[in-house]
Amino acid sequence: MTGTSDSRPVVILADDDDAITSNLAPFLERSGFAVHVASNGEAALDLVERLDPDACVLDVLMPRADGREVLRRLRSAGRWLPVVLLTQVGESGERAMALNEGADDYLNKPFDPQELVARVHAVLRRARPGRRPLSAAPTLRASDLRMDRVSRRAWLRDTELLLTPKAMLLLDYLLTHPDELLSRDRLLEVLWGFDFPVGTRAVDNRVAELRRALGDDATRPAWIETVPGQGYRFVARVDDAR
Amino acid sequence: MRDDQADARYRLRVLAPLLAGTAAGIALQAVAPDVRLYLAASPGLTAGLAGLAVTGVLLIAARVRARIADVTDEALRRAAAEGLQDRLRFLMRLDHELKNPLTAIRAGLANVDLAGAPADTAAAVTSVAAQTDRIARLLGDLRKLADLETQPIETAPIDLPGLLREVADAVGEIPAARQRSIRVTVPQAPWPLPLLEGDRDLLFIAVQNLVANAIKFSSPGDAIEVRASEDGSAVLVEVADTGAGIPADEISQVWQELARGRAARSLPGTGIGLALVRVIVTRHGGQVAIRSRDRQGTVVGLRLPVSGRPDTAPGVADLRRRHDTPGTPAF
């Protein structure tokens, strides 16, 4: 589908359902990506080997190595290209796992295709070629804040932060998506795995909890900025603390 | 108290034959000690023994009845649990089978859209896209319910008055709310409400759903009251309105998934709200109840245990046993 002089980002789309790939691939092409389709995990790994793509979109449920397996094998081989997982709605364990195992983002089926394009653009923007993405780092540091993502603990200077599990999940997502405008709906989905018909205040409450723990001033934020009418942005610089 | 009386009555009923037999025996023995009925024993002793035998039979029958009731209860409990599991499995299968076709339809529509469809086709594409979103939303809502029945919920102390005020603020953003009076009443005397434990986000969503419903099914000028009170070892949260009410023949179905009354058919929504409320309250070990009078209004009550014992109570209170005091849902 792509020519050699093509400057479009190369994206691998792996899903075993032909109805998905035959509709999604042309859409992604039209949206400015050079798309290569794999119908199972092994084929996706072969394509990565052969094409050295800019990003991967992997379905979690696939024959011959599912999306998680592909992700694990990519990361353990030191391949840090951005990966977006297509997950099952509501499986909270699956979401946490997706982020812990180094997926750059995930999207629940059935998703809005425009949202997938937005996510792929975002992970490409965030990508640090040849370097481990923040989402695959076990420990992150932002100024005086340190987070151990494996044990789900965080420290501000030498004091451990006492946070509810959901606030910790939110902090993890903010730290792995710095300097990105995150809508309340998106954060609600991160916290709950699905969109509630109403109740984005649930997000505001957790952000308030984080701000209290971090001693952040909402009017002059050093950590979490409110983008009026839109959502939040983590403004501090985040580094892999290896 | 009532149980003690019932116990005494039961003992009397079982022992009556024995007592009657003994009394008849004593009387016979005193009045006609010489009468013999071609039996090995005296008539008095026979009457006494007959009484004892009848009591024995009654006792055995009562024991058998109790055992049958136990077995029936256990079977009902097991059937309810299996029913829930079956429903969850069904919802997950439905979700699994529908989400790929829905994703594909959405991608196909987005393709047509990007390719630049002619004007007449574009209108059709927009319409199909809207209907696809509707199915996706419905599927998402059903899946949400299934998730809430199983996923672990947080148990942290909840400041209920703060939560109720926050709900009132949040629903204030619904345009129709401005034409209704919404009042939150929380007791301060003789002491404030006991602290609840649970998942604040979920309880917020439950109460917000109820207030949003009250707004939806009322008219400008109607009153909506959100009130909390202490009720034994529980806190009772009520959302009452002077709105349209629910017809008597629809009230028993309101807690079920996808139940939409005749009045709701012209209004947007998936019919998932009250089912969601029921699941959230049940997961907190509480109960829900509803009372309504057609064209007069509705009151929905949530009874939440203070100690926070999840998963212990039946979800919907038995309305047949309520005391019919207007304005107070009974549990």
Interface residues (C-beta under 8 A of the other chain):
Chain A: D17 A19 I20 S22 N23 L24 P26 F27 R30 S31 Q88 V89 G90 S92 K109 P110 F111 D112 P113 Q114 T164 P165 K166 L191 W192 G193 F194 D195 F196 P197 V198 G199 R201 A202 N205
Chain B: D95 H96 L98 K99 N100 P101 L102 T103 A104 I105 R106 A107 G108 A110 N111 L114 A115 A136 L139 G140 D141 R143 K144 A146 D147 Q151 E154 A156 E166 A170 R200 D201 F204 I205 Q208 N209 A212 G273
